C-alpha cells in the first residue's frame, strides 16, 4: 500500500492494532474498531478477487464492506465528531473503495471526512505523531482528487518536523508539491483568468521546488527520488496543460522524462515494490500522444496489476478511452483528461 515499507508503516503499527481491538467488542453494537477491522477484510478480499479472478472473494468483500459502513455510520451517529480511530476507519474504507474500483462512493468518505475535520482542526489529538501521518495521507489524497480543501486544513500538512518526510516515502510526493497542486486545482475549478506575469510567477515557484528526499541516506532513497521526479514532471505537465493551455505535442518531452522515472522505480524494485499514489502515472499516461510512449505506459499499468488494486485498472481504462476519443476527434480538437474524468462513468479516485 506504500512506496517504501518502513518499521513504522502505519498499515501495521496503527491500522492493525486498532482493528484487533474490535474483536473484543460486541458485533451488534456500533464500534469504530470493528469498522476498521471489516474495512481491512473488505480491502483484502477485493484485492484477492481481482488477483485470483475468484467471485467467492468478491462476495466476502461485499459482506465485510457492508459491516464496515454499518459500524462507521453507527459510531458517527453516536459521537458526531472526528478522532484518530474514526480517521483510521475512514481511510480504511477509502482503501476498500480503491481496491474495489467502484464509482462515486469514495466521494462520500473523502468529502464527508473533510467536513468533520474542519470542526476538529484545533483538537489536541491532531497534533499527535500518529495523527500527523494519517492527516498527511488523507489531505494529500483529497487534494489529488481535486477536492477543494480550506486553507486552514491544508496547513495541517505541515505537521511536526519529524514527519515532513512521511509523504515522500509512503506516497512518492512532497508536501510542497501537494500544496502547489491544490493551488492549481483551485484556479482550474474556479476558471480564474491569470495574467502572463502571474502564470510566470507560478511556474517559477514550481521550478524552485524541485523535490529531493529529506534523508538521502535512508534505505530506498534512490527509489523515492525517481518517484518524486515522476510526480514533479507530471505536475509541470498538469500546470502547462491546465493553465498555460499548452498543446499535447508541447509536453511530450516532459512525458518521456516522467515515463523514464516511473520505469526506473519498477527496475530498482524488480517489479516487487510498493505502490505510490497513481496520480502521476494517470496524468502522464493521459497526455501521451506518441504510440511508443503510450505502449510504455500500458506496460507500466500492466505491471501495477500485481497490487490487486482495481482502481489502477480503471485508471488505465479511462486513459485508453481518452486516447480513442482524441483519435476520433482528429488532431485539431484538444480533449483534456478533466473532460472525461467528470463523467459519471469515470468518477474514480485519481490515486
C-alpha angles and dihedrals in degrees: 000000000000134000096237123024112223134176090256094050101153091214086072105023098043113016100045099047090049091046093050090054086067092066089073093053130089109263091215096060122070108260127174092210091056089051089058092046094051093043091055090048090049091050092050094047094047089051093049090047090058096041096046099029089229118147092202090072090051091056090050090048093053091050093052091043091056091049092049091053093045093054093043093052093045093049093049092049089055099041103026090195141085124250135158098279091046091052089050090050092051091048090048091051090048088052090053089052091052091049092049096045092218121163127248100345092097089067092067091058098042099043094036092055090049089059092050092046093056089064092051101043092115096042118124093231094067089064093062119108092243094049091048091060094043092049092049090055094045098044094044090049091049092050094050088052086062093246112151109244122198114246090241090062094043088059088065088070088074091065124153115339091239090068102042088106095053098094094050095053095038104037107011097246137095129233093244090053092051091049091048092050091050089054092051092047091052090052092046095048093046090047089226114181110226127196121240089253092054091048090050090052092050092048092049089051089055093049090051091055100062102158127239131171115271089225110032091182096057119109111272094018091134090056090048091051093053091048091049091048092054090050091049094052090046089053092053090049090049091050095047096044097042103037106016094044092228117176123238095256090055094063103040093101090057090044090055092049091050093050090052089054093048091049090049090058090054093047094050093048092043089234090296100093129117127266124262123193110302095215092100093048090050097047092046094047093046092059098043108126104168116080092227092055091046090053092052092050092049088052090051092050090048091054090048087062087085089078094066091227108144091196089070091055090049092051088054090051091051090051093051091047088052093050090050093050092051091050091050093046094051133231096294096061117078112207116184127205091243088065092061097034090063092061117103093237091058101040098133135139108267091217 
